[in-house]
Amino acid sequence: MAAMKPRTGDGPLDVSVEGRTIVVRIPTEGGGRLVIEMSAQEAGELAEALTQAI
């Protein structure tokens, strides 16, 4: 039987730099968090797209 890992649980929106990538953790409805890893260039493109949407 595989080992059971504890869930990381809910938490606030979190952004951190890990090595050469940017990791974004977004809380989701119903529990848990969506984790996205991207480069600095991709983060810039995402920031532009979000700014235009707002």
GROMACS elastic network, one bead per residue, 0.5 to 0.9 nm:
[ bonds ]
;  ai    aj funct       b0    kb
    1     4     6  0.89104   500
    5     8     6  0.89974   500
    6     9     6  0.84517   500
    7    10     6  0.88549   500
    7    32     6  0.76972   500
    8    11     6  0.84693   500
    8    32     6  0.71726   500
    8    33     6  0.80910   500
    9    27     6  0.89941   500
    9    31     6  0.69466   500
    9    32     6  0.53892   500
    9    33     6  0.73893   500
   10    27     6  0.60958   500
   10    28     6  0.79683   500
   10    31     6  0.58873   500
   10    32     6  0.51773   500
   10    33     6  0.63179   500
   11    14     6  0.79960   500
   11    25     6  0.85626   500
   11    26     6  0.81512   500
   11    27     6  0.61978   500
   11    32     6  0.81280   500
   11    33     6  0.75692   500
   12    25     6  0.80884   500
   12    26     6  0.72594   500
   12    27     6  0.64043   500
   13    24     6  0.75201   500
   13    25     6  0.57755   500
   13    27     6  0.62108   500
   13    33     6  0.87599   500
   14    23     6  0.81115   500
   14    24     6  0.58172   500
   14    25     6  0.50610   500
   14    26     6  0.67496   500
   14    27     6  0.88159   500
   15    22     6  0.70328   500
   15    23     6  0.56737   500
   15    25     6  0.63363   500
   15    26     6  0.87434   500
   16    21     6  0.85852   500
   16    22     6  0.58190   500
   16    23     6  0.53482   500
   16    24     6  0.66858   500
   16    25     6  0.86906   500
   17    20     6  0.71604   500
   17    21     6  0.59130   500
   17    23     6  0.61876   500
   17    24     6  0.89328   500
   18    21     6  0.55193   500
   18    22     6  0.61146   500
   18    23     6  0.68340   500
   19    22     6  0.80515   500
   20    39     6  0.70937   500
   20    40     6  0.80647   500
   21    37     6  0.64805   500
   21    38     6  0.56033   500
   21    40     6  0.66755   500
   22    36     6  0.82281   500
   22    37     6  0.57153   500
   22    38     6  0.53361   500
   22    39     6  0.59894   500
   22    40     6  0.66275   500
   22    43     6  0.75019   500
   23    35     6  0.69486   500
   23    36     6  0.57042   500
   23    38     6  0.64908   500
   23    39     6  0.88078   500
   24    34     6  0.79899   500
   24    35     6  0.57103   500
   24    36     6  0.51739   500
   24    37     6  0.64044   500
   24    38     6  0.82509   500
   25    33     6  0.60202   500
   25    34     6  0.56069   500
   25    36     6  0.64987   500
   25    37     6  0.88541   500
   26    32     6  0.85974   500
   26    33     6  0.52202   500
   26    34     6  0.50285   500
   26    35     6  0.64336   500
   26    36     6  0.82602   500
   27    30     6  0.89937   500
   27    31     6  0.71193   500
   27    32     6  0.61229   500
   27    34     6  0.62830   500
   27    35     6  0.88483   500
   28    31     6  0.56814   500
   28    32     6  0.58170   500
   28    33     6  0.52771   500
   28    34     6  0.65068   500
   29    32     6  0.77646   500
   29    33     6  0.86428   500
   38    41     6  0.80487   500
   38    42     6  0.59056   500
   38    43     6  0.63905   500
   39    42     6  0.51807   500
   39    43     6  0.62144   500
   39    44     6  0.87009   500
   40    43     6  0.50036   500
   40    44     6  0.62416   500
   40    45     6  0.87460   500
   41    44     6  0.51377   500
   41    45     6  0.63760   500
   41    46     6  0.86857   500
   42    45     6  0.50685   500
   42    46     6  0.61350   500
   42    47     6  0.85766   500
   43    46     6  0.50054   500
   43    47     6  0.61037   500
   43    48     6  0.86801   500
   44    47     6  0.50243   500
   44    48     6  0.63039   500
   44    49     6  0.87072   500
   45    48     6  0.51519   500
   45    49     6  0.62632   500
   45    50     6  0.86625   500
   46    49     6  0.50945   500
   46    50     6  0.61081   500
   46    51     6  0.85092   500
   47    50     6  0.51778   500
   47    51     6  0.60714   500
   47    52     6  0.86585   500
   48    51     6  0.51026   500
   48    52     6  0.62557   500
   48    53     6  0.86785   500
   49    52     6  0.52339   500
   49    53     6  0.62910   500
   49    54     6  0.88140   500
   50    53     6  0.50345   500
   50    54     6  0.62621   500
   51    54     6  0.52482   500
